[in-house]
Amino acid sequence: MHPSAHARSAPTRPAIIMADTGETITYEELNARSNQAAHLFRAEGARTGDCIAILMTNLPAYFELAWGAQRSGLYYVCISSKFTAEEAAYVLGDSGAKVLMISADLAPLAREIAAMKPALSVIVVGGPADGFRAYETLRDALPPTPIADESAGADLLYSSGTTGRPKGVKAPLPGGPPDAPSPLLALVTGFFGLAEDSVYLSPAPLYHAAPLRWCMAVHRIGATTVIMPKFEPEAYLQAVERYRATDTQVVPTMFVRMLKLPEEARLRYDCASLRSVIHAAAPCPIPIKEQMIAWWGPVIKEYYAGTEGNGFCALNAEEWLRKKGSVGRALLGIVHVCDEAGQELPIGEDGVIYFEGATAFEYHNDPKKTADSRHPAHPDWSTLGDIGHIDADGYVFLTDRKAYMIISGGVNIYPQEVENLLVTHPKVADAAVFGVPNEDFGEEVKAVIQPLDWADAGPEFEAELIGFCRAHLSHVKCPRSVDFLAELPRHPTGKLYKRLLRDRYWGDRTSRIV
């Protein structure tokens, strides 16, 4: 279950297709180039257990580098292409990366990083850039055969930093041969049903855990990945039709953007080829998911997991229609719901979600964050920091991130509920809800809205939105005020940089999000 096997059995089958251009890399080419990348990493001094970094936009070479590191016994850090030089330098230093592979379209960023990290080996990918060595020139001079000391490497991925400095999630290297099965593979092929004949459309940035890991799992089974350079709602629908995509993975904000296309644009494209539409990364508002199932049918599946890999819940459309709002039952690990003191709570009561008995992990170079993620009495139980509950049938329901909870006059308010409502308003493109200082109550509820039409922004729309919330929710949960932004600071993977919004209102005062 490795690209090298499919290079032998189906050498001309497409492993990677770029959705916008149709550029194709076969399994034979992917295997040969990943071998050349492995030789390059060795030539640059990266030995088993070392780390290399990839900082690239969605280019076809992304996977030859990732597979090259995977078959070299290396950790590979995939860094957000949206990071500043300072943010990237932090990850490079924290991970100890010896080599940085950066796309030529990010050459100005490469120069800033090189100035900050003069000892770092920096190689550009996808074209020339003055002052840097070109990857393709170096690669093509190396043999397409395996290195002598192949072994399985692993990713070392950093959180998106939505609540502070990014955290590196590090698991022990698996060791052994690079073609040993991965834990994700059983879920990809079992519950989600991907197979060798799948055409998997990936619209998200490859530096994020889900697109990277799922695309590499697709390569393990010998199927085809179709990679979009970035998500655009109509371009996504075009790609489904053009490539007859059978499987895909999105985040809820992508559903929202597709549903807000004009009806004629939504219905212009044939999406009947889709067998499995997987969503994750953030809670999906119930009305949004209902509309997607009505549009595409019962092909939509959901999972709840994190980069940490400490647990995995999932459910299909039929289950969700019976358990609306659930993120599924545990397929990896055992779920426990505990109060602040670590005591387990009864069925139906909200508390901190812990997973027992799944993959071990640590936050790289951060023992305090690692310790904070563990249950006080059960060190093999770990949490992603989410609040929720379990029902009598074992289905998990999430309420919000613990760090985002608003405490107003002693009342706990979970902003996700309010956000899920606001995005259903026909004139709202995106919404963020969080606590801001209030002298009497400690915090009060604030909403920041991205309107579909900026002309709507103003006092009348603010009053309309507050009234809309009060018609559906208890008044204590509703925003007291609404501000407007042309675009919210949302990560391309769907996560909201809520800390950046909160910081504008908290100033020098201490916010609970750190």
Legacy VTK file of the C-alpha trace (Angstrom):
# vtk DataFile Version 3.0
C-alpha trace
ASCII
DATASET POLYDATA
POINTS 514 float
0.000 0.000 0.000
2.464 2.581 -1.258
2.995 4.561 -4.493
6.026 2.395 -5.255
3.751 -0.659 -5.552
1.367 1.100 -7.925
4.315 2.317 -9.993
4.947 -1.349 -10.741
1.348 -2.521 -11.189
-0.189 0.553 -12.897
2.694 2.818 -13.962
0.656 5.066 -16.291
-2.301 5.589 -13.952
-2.634 9.256 -12.882
-1.598 9.780 -9.269
-2.002 13.579 -9.346
-3.996 15.838 -11.662
-3.984 19.612 -11.258
-7.609 20.682 -11.546
-6.979 24.016 -13.253
-4.461 22.934 -15.920
-4.938 19.188 -16.224
-1.216 18.623 -15.623
-0.806 14.964 -14.671
1.801 12.965 -12.753
1.600 9.196 -13.123
2.458 6.683 -10.420
5.657 5.815 -12.278
6.668 9.486 -12.270
5.650 10.021 -8.636
7.687 7.020 -7.529
10.784 8.026 -9.495
10.653 11.660 -8.393
10.090 10.783 -4.736
13.200 8.583 -4.934
15.137 11.494 -6.393
13.812 13.754 -3.601
15.006 11.203 -1.038
18.498 11.254 -2.580
18.425 15.066 -2.482
17.523 15.149 1.211
20.399 12.810 1.984
22.745 14.981 -0.092
21.610 17.995 1.947
22.589 16.205 5.156
19.156 15.042 6.358
19.475 11.657 8.059
16.889 9.305 9.550
14.996 11.133 12.307
15.869 14.590 10.984
13.350 17.084 9.656
12.798 18.855 6.334
10.213 21.579 5.665
7.847 22.228 2.760
6.476 25.750 2.349
4.577 25.752 -0.925
1.357 26.637 -2.611
-0.574 23.717 -4.137
1.941 22.550 -6.741
2.200 19.062 -8.287
5.690 18.635 -6.778
4.248 18.804 -3.254
3.686 15.072 -3.064
6.987 13.964 -4.549
8.662 15.890 -1.726
6.347 14.514 0.960
6.750 10.950 -0.317
10.497 11.498 -0.651
10.680 12.403 3.032
8.280 9.604 3.994
10.525 6.966 2.416
13.680 8.514 3.936
12.754 8.137 7.605
12.379 11.904 7.937
9.885 14.159 9.615
8.348 16.545 7.093
6.932 19.856 8.304
4.358 21.436 6.010
4.210 25.177 6.686
1.325 27.471 5.798
1.969 29.497 2.664
0.071 32.326 4.394
2.649 32.650 7.156
4.884 35.682 7.463
8.636 35.174 7.445
8.682 35.536 11.236
5.982 32.871 11.688
7.715 30.506 9.272
11.075 31.074 10.941
9.548 30.147 14.293
8.300 26.794 12.924
11.602 26.131 11.157
13.550 26.795 14.347
11.171 24.905 16.611
11.136 21.834 14.346
14.881 21.889 13.687
14.351 21.613 9.941
17.579 21.168 7.970
16.158 21.894 4.516
13.399 24.219 3.329
11.640 23.491 0.033
9.740 26.649 -0.951
7.780 27.427 -4.110
9.222 29.973 -6.511
6.034 32.039 -6.341
6.992 32.721 -2.713
10.491 33.970 -3.584
10.190 37.254 -1.592
9.255 35.217 1.481
12.163 32.851 0.787
14.591 35.792 0.827
13.268 37.039 4.171
13.521 33.560 5.684
17.035 33.037 4.300
18.137 36.306 5.923
16.714 35.153 9.267
18.079 31.589 8.944
21.432 31.875 7.133
22.461 28.291 7.986
19.270 26.805 6.536
19.445 25.080 3.148
16.756 26.778 1.009
15.717 25.289 -2.359
13.009 26.731 -4.618
10.434 24.558 -6.379
8.405 25.195 -9.523
10.629 27.702 -11.289
13.809 29.748 -10.904
14.389 32.438 -8.288
17.512 34.592 -8.141
19.921 33.549 -5.435
18.464 30.085 -4.836
19.102 26.615 -6.205
16.283 25.167 -8.314
14.820 21.880 -7.111
14.093 20.490 -10.559
17.720 20.959 -11.673
19.010 19.208 -8.559
16.375 16.458 -8.768
16.979 15.572 -12.393
20.664 14.904 -11.721
19.855 12.229 -9.127
18.960 8.548 -9.587
15.252 7.530 -9.690
15.967 4.431 -7.598
15.472 4.074 -3.811
18.086 5.251 -1.335
20.007 2.486 0.430
18.555 3.133 3.904
14.826 3.517 3.260
12.517 3.612 6.293
9.145 5.114 7.128
9.057 8.793 8.023
6.149 10.861 9.339
4.651 14.315 9.179
5.308 16.860 11.926
2.449 19.301 11.492
1.784 22.540 13.316
-1.610 23.808 14.360
-2.817 26.858 12.498
-2.198 29.119 15.485
-5.825 30.233 15.881
-5.326 30.572 19.654
-1.638 31.516 19.873
1.715 30.207 18.654
1.409 27.147 16.402
1.979 23.840 18.188
3.918 21.038 16.530
2.196 17.661 16.863
4.851 14.977 17.024
4.427 11.212 17.140
7.268 8.676 17.242
8.606 7.671 13.820
6.964 4.409 12.772
10.268 2.954 11.578
10.174 -0.195 9.501
9.624 -0.192 5.741
7.959 2.827 4.124
5.166 0.684 2.650
3.833 -0.452 6.044
0.069 0.331 6.359
-0.953 3.619 7.987
-3.737 3.797 10.626
-5.744 6.248 8.491
-5.918 3.779 5.617
-8.467 1.489 7.273
-10.820 4.452 7.833
-10.349 5.832 4.310
-11.152 2.520 2.654
-13.539 1.098 5.274
-15.953 3.670 6.652
-15.493 6.229 3.859
-15.349 3.693 1.027
-12.501 5.064 -1.100
-11.099 2.494 -3.512
-8.568 2.061 -6.308
-11.037 3.502 -8.833
-11.649 6.659 -6.760
-11.073 10.147 -8.124
-10.490 12.233 -5.016
-10.958 15.999 -5.395
-8.992 18.051 -2.849
-9.762 21.809 -2.805
-7.836 22.774 0.351
-4.223 23.836 1.028
-1.916 20.822 1.140
-0.015 22.095 4.164
-3.030 21.289 6.332
-3.287 17.868 8.011
-6.464 16.580 6.351
-5.648 17.365 2.689
-2.065 16.154 3.068
-2.843 12.930 4.911
-5.938 12.000 2.935
-4.288 12.607 -0.447
-1.339 10.475 0.624
-3.774 7.774 1.773
-5.379 7.919 -1.675
-1.922 7.392 -3.197
-1.449 4.361 -0.959
-4.506 2.684 -2.476
-3.517 3.609 -6.021
-6.366 6.019 -6.755
-6.195 9.473 -8.370
-6.051 12.828 -6.581
-7.274 15.991 -8.288
-5.743 19.067 -6.652
-7.233 22.547 -6.856
-4.765 25.428 -6.464
-7.331 27.052 -4.162
-11.028 26.744 -3.441
-13.504 28.788 -5.427
-17.118 27.585 -5.246
-17.959 27.502 -8.948
-14.496 26.217 -9.946
-15.016 23.387 -7.455
-18.305 22.376 -9.068
-16.648 22.571 -12.490
-13.884 20.237 -11.287
-16.403 17.696 -9.945
-18.056 17.563 -13.350
-14.878 17.718 -15.476
-13.018 14.953 -13.637
-16.078 12.912 -12.599
-14.896 13.125 -8.996
-16.132 10.236 -6.870
-14.865 11.401 -3.490
-13.939 14.735 -1.967
-13.280 16.465 1.341
-14.395 19.975 2.238
-14.987 22.197 5.261
-18.357 23.721 6.201
-17.447 27.217 4.983
-17.121 25.702 1.495
-20.670 24.364 1.771
-21.832 27.844 2.773
-20.094 29.489 -0.181
-21.511 26.979 -2.670
-25.036 27.347 -1.302
-24.820 31.129 -1.677
-24.064 30.879 -5.382
-26.996 31.852 -7.607
-29.243 28.824 -8.132
-28.545 28.698 -11.853
-24.807 28.456 -11.145
-25.283 25.697 -8.547
-27.466 23.594 -10.810
-25.353 24.094 -13.929
-22.908 21.341 -13.015
-23.382 17.579 -12.848
-22.296 16.296 -9.421
-23.919 12.858 -9.745
-20.502 11.128 -9.818
-19.930 11.895 -6.109
-20.053 8.806 -3.882
-18.577 10.231 -0.690
-18.454 13.912 0.315
-16.491 14.157 3.546
-16.460 17.204 5.781
-14.553 18.026 8.955
-12.367 20.721 10.592
-15.251 22.781 12.029
-18.866 22.254 13.104
-21.407 22.441 10.285
-24.617 24.371 10.973
-27.594 22.008 10.827
-29.531 23.981 8.161
-26.437 24.094 5.932
-25.963 20.333 6.087
-29.679 19.744 5.502
-29.456 21.822 2.314
-26.357 19.961 1.117
-28.004 16.552 1.634
-31.097 17.810 -0.211
-28.838 18.937 -3.092
-26.375 16.024 -3.362
-28.223 13.232 -1.612
-27.082 10.960 1.256
-23.416 10.941 0.186
-22.245 13.368 2.857
-20.130 11.940 5.677
-18.579 13.723 8.610
-15.716 13.098 10.983
-14.312 14.726 14.090
-10.576 14.446 14.702
-7.488 16.595 15.068
-3.963 16.839 13.755
-3.025 15.117 17.024
-4.609 11.863 15.810
-5.709 11.016 19.349
-9.213 9.892 18.353
-11.666 9.735 15.485
-15.473 9.988 15.376
-17.559 9.703 12.217
-21.068 9.194 10.867
-22.809 8.966 7.501
-25.769 10.980 6.197
-28.411 8.467 7.301
-27.043 8.487 10.855
-26.813 12.271 10.885
-30.426 12.669 9.798
-31.368 10.659 12.896
-28.852 12.496 15.099
-28.748 16.011 13.658
-25.804 17.994 14.971
-23.737 14.968 15.953
-20.159 14.437 14.750
-20.550 10.658 15.048
-19.459 7.771 17.220
-15.870 6.902 18.066
-14.135 4.700 15.496
-10.713 5.187 17.118
-10.386 5.607 20.870
-12.968 5.668 23.658
-14.748 8.961 24.392
-15.068 10.331 27.936
-16.786 13.575 28.961
-15.421 15.162 32.131
-15.953 18.247 34.254
-13.223 20.750 35.122
-12.040 18.526 37.976
-11.720 15.525 35.667
-14.806 13.678 36.957
-16.822 11.835 34.308
-20.214 13.354 33.610
-23.536 11.591 32.975
-24.916 11.071 29.460
-26.181 14.315 27.962
-24.148 16.697 30.139
-21.611 19.001 28.500
-17.966 18.763 29.516
-14.440 18.400 28.142
-14.148 15.674 25.482
-11.297 13.198 26.120
-10.161 10.249 24.000
-8.699 7.144 25.593
-6.442 4.570 23.980
-5.798 6.040 20.522
-2.552 7.420 19.048
0.028 8.830 21.440
1.361 12.310 20.654
3.180 15.240 22.184
3.437 18.933 21.401
6.965 19.372 20.138
9.179 21.315 22.560
6.170 22.222 24.711
5.798 19.876 27.701
3.282 22.208 29.373
0.880 22.084 26.421
1.352 18.341 26.263
0.548 18.040 29.982
-2.456 20.378 29.653
-3.918 18.096 26.968
-3.918 15.090 29.340
-6.544 14.071 31.869
-5.379 14.796 35.436
-5.911 11.209 36.594
-5.570 9.264 33.349
-2.433 10.251 31.389
-3.496 8.070 28.443
-6.638 10.214 27.969
-6.121 13.362 25.869
-8.265 16.258 24.697
-8.316 18.694 21.788
-9.933 21.278 24.060
-13.493 20.803 22.825
-16.669 20.902 24.907
-19.559 18.539 24.206
-21.578 15.563 25.338
-22.475 11.981 24.407
-26.000 10.656 24.003
-27.303 7.260 25.086
-26.320 5.712 21.739
-22.712 6.883 21.946
-22.993 9.783 19.470
-20.831 12.801 20.232
-22.229 16.340 20.043
-19.816 19.283 20.192
-20.731 22.569 21.821
-17.630 24.698 21.181
-13.955 25.085 21.904
-13.308 25.502 25.607
-11.092 28.523 24.909
-13.897 30.305 23.007
-16.520 30.036 25.743
-17.922 33.422 26.827
-18.630 33.944 30.525
-21.091 36.797 30.918
-22.416 37.487 34.412
-21.535 33.931 35.403
-23.430 32.399 32.456
-21.494 30.181 30.038
-22.228 31.045 26.388
-20.911 29.009 23.449
-20.434 31.271 20.402
-20.532 28.428 17.864
-24.305 28.173 18.328
-24.716 31.857 17.461
-22.303 31.660 14.511
-24.170 28.658 13.115
-27.372 30.673 13.175
-25.922 33.874 11.700
-24.445 32.187 8.611
-27.930 31.027 7.651
-29.051 34.643 7.224
-29.358 35.273 3.463
-27.257 38.440 3.574
-24.379 37.010 5.667
-21.260 35.532 4.007
-19.393 34.697 7.235
-19.704 35.309 10.963
-17.561 35.342 14.092
-18.886 35.578 17.642
-16.750 36.053 20.759
-16.642 37.787 24.122
-15.554 41.393 24.562
-14.982 43.276 27.839
-17.991 44.427 29.842
-17.445 46.320 33.108
-20.532 44.861 34.797
-20.640 41.295 33.440
-16.987 40.593 32.638
-17.772 39.790 29.002
-20.567 40.429 26.546
-21.356 38.834 23.195
-19.973 40.530 20.081
-20.577 39.502 16.465
-18.374 40.465 13.537
-20.044 39.888 10.185
-18.798 39.628 6.621
-21.792 40.723 4.507
-22.449 39.221 1.104
-22.889 42.805 -0.106
-20.763 45.423 1.643
-23.455 48.023 0.923
-25.600 46.351 3.599
-23.085 47.099 6.373
-24.464 49.656 8.804
-26.791 50.297 11.753
-29.942 48.991 10.056
-28.333 45.660 9.205
-26.883 45.472 12.727
-30.361 45.831 14.208
-31.738 43.276 11.744
-29.119 40.698 12.737
-29.600 41.221 16.480
-33.350 40.797 15.960
-32.732 37.691 13.855
-30.734 36.145 16.702
-33.293 37.076 19.328
-36.042 35.433 17.293
-34.229 32.098 17.495
-32.098 32.145 20.665
-32.388 33.214 24.274
-31.452 36.889 24.581
-28.464 36.197 26.835
-26.769 34.329 23.956
-27.385 37.051 21.392
-24.854 39.717 20.374
-25.284 43.097 21.973
-23.526 44.719 19.042
-22.422 43.832 15.520
-19.411 45.098 13.604
-18.665 44.498 9.930
-15.536 43.460 8.026
-15.069 43.023 4.282
-13.394 39.669 4.987
-12.957 37.701 8.200
-9.467 36.374 9.013
-10.287 32.768 8.210
-7.649 30.107 7.560
-8.023 28.467 4.105
-8.790 25.200 5.920
-11.921 26.790 7.377
-10.639 27.691 10.839
-11.236 31.212 12.046
-8.412 33.290 13.512
-10.726 34.415 16.295
-7.816 35.518 18.464
-6.974 38.263 15.937
-10.514 39.621 16.168
-10.692 39.397 19.968
-7.363 41.157 20.407
-8.776 44.293 18.761
-11.334 44.604 21.546
-9.328 43.423 24.546
-6.343 45.723 24.036
-3.972 45.460 27.009
-6.479 43.526 29.089
-5.977 39.796 29.460
-8.053 37.685 27.111
-8.683 34.067 28.061
-7.529 32.944 24.605
-3.731 32.656 24.706
LINES 1 515
514 0 1 2 3 4 5 6 7 8 9 10 11 12 13 14 15 16 17 18 19 20 21 22 23 24 25 26 27 28 29 30 31 32 33 34 35 36 37 38 39 40 41 42 43 44 45 46 47 48 49 50 51 52 53 54 55 56 57 58 59 60 61 62 63 64 65 66 67 68 69 70 71 72 73 74 75 76 77 78 79 80 81 82 83 84 85 86 87 88 89 90 91 92 93 94 95 96 97 98 99 100 101 102 103 104 105 106 107 108 109 110 111 112 113 114 115 116 117 118 119 120 121 122 123 124 125 126 127 128 129 130 131 132 133 134 135 136 137 138 139 140 141 142 143 144 145 146 147 148 149 150 151 152 153 154 155 156 157 158 159 160 161 162 163 164 165 166 167 168 169 170 171 172 173 174 175 176 177 178 179 180 181 182 183 184 185 186 187 188 189 190 191 192 193 194 195 196 197 198 199 200 201 202 203 204 205 206 207 208 209 210 211 212 213 214 215 216 217 218 219 220 221 222 223 224 225 226 227 228 229 230 231 232 233 234 235 236 237 238 239 240 241 242 243 244 245 246 247 248 249 250 251 252 253 254 255 256 257 258 259 260 261 262 263 264 265 266 267 268 269 270 271 272 273 274 275 276 277 278 279 280 281 282 283 284 285 286 287 288 289 290 291 292 293 294 295 296 297 298 299 300 301 302 303 304 305 306 307 308 309 310 311 312 313 314 315 316 317 318 319 320 321 322 323 324 325 326 327 328 329 330 331 332 333 334 335 336 337 338 339 340 341 342 343 344 345 346 347 348 349 350 351 352 353 354 355 356 357 358 359 360 361 362 363 364 365 366 367 368 369 370 371 372 373 374 375 376 377 378 379 380 381 382 383 384 385 386 387 388 389 390 391 392 393 394 395 396 397 398 399 400 401 402 403 404 405 406 407 408 409 410 411 412 413 414 415 416 417 418 419 420 421 422 423 424 425 426 427 428 429 430 431 432 433 434 435 436 437 438 439 440 441 442 443 444 445 446 447 448 449 450 451 452 453 454 455 456 457 458 459 460 461 462 463 464 465 466 467 468 469 470 471 472 473 474 475 476 477 478 479 480 481 482 483 484 485 486 487 488 489 490 491 492 493 494 495 496 497 498 499 500 501 502 503 504 505 506 507 508 509 510 511 512 513
